[in-house]
Amino acid sequence: MASNRLELEIPNELAAQLEEIALALGIRDSSEAAVIAIADWVGRRKAELDDRDSSQRYFVNEALDALAAPSAPKK
């Protein structure tokens, strides 16, 4: 699996919170918790962008739009 190296300098408070979460969830360490958190954040932002751009909508949204439109022809 290809990867990129990224170094972050984070506040001590955030580092402590990441360590606490990692420990509580059985995650290997705070670095892995940070990667999971970044992936989650990116996924949420991507979903927001997809919702704004109608060409990026999921097919389920298109189907719901078709059902909601009163004059939409049924397929």
Sequence and secondary structure as in RCSB ss.txt:
>XXXX:A:sequence
MASNRLELEIPNELAAQLEEIALALGIRDSSEAAVIAIADWVGRRKAELDDRDSSQRYFVNEALDALAAPSAPKK
>XXXX:A:secstr
           HHHHHHHHHHHHHHT S HHHHHHHHHHHHHHHHHHHHHHHSGGG  HHHHHHHHHH TT    
